Amino acid sequence: ITEEYVYHATKVACLEMIKTGTTTFNDHYWHMPMAYKAASEMGLRSVLAYVVCDRNDPAESERQKLQCARMYEMSRSWNETASFAVAVHAIYSVSEQMILWAADFARSRGVKIHIHLSETRKEVDDCMREHGMSPVEYLDSLGILGPDVIAAHTLWVSDKDVEILGRRG
């Protein structure tokens, strides 16, 4: 997936959103500067997230921390239609240390945290095996959940998970 591909695909997505009356969208994808360019040209408001996905590799974590900070600084020059966020890809692809870092980075700058959460039955089953709790419970135990979190694809949740999400806003 190239920068050019993301630019053109974002423009097409924006056109579809405009046709349906959508005025604002969240994007948790690669090549964020190109998504910003496309959304700005199309006149839509956007929340664009830098995606961290270290796959439990400490060297990759350090590289992504630096890149996230660079992207945040770059975003400060964006026009008023765009907002920066930090995206944690998912609990199965991001180390606990990186999840905590990403939440701290976002909160210290007053930006949203975007995460794919309880997207598949496998994610829930794997989390239960590894941590003895659901992905929602796991993030809650880390202090991640709150009104600044955008939980995407949250499909496989229990009644307890729904209660936790509601309580955390």
Secondary structure, 3 states (H helix, E strand, C coil): CCHHHHHHHHHHHHHHHHHCCCCEEEEECCCHHHHHHHHHHHCCEEEEEEEECCCCCHHHHHHHHHHHHHHHHHHCCCCCCEEEEEEECCCCCCCHHHHHHHHHHHHHHCCEEEEECCCCHHHHHHHHHHHCCCHHHHHHHCCCCCCCEEEECCCCCCHHHHHHHHHHC
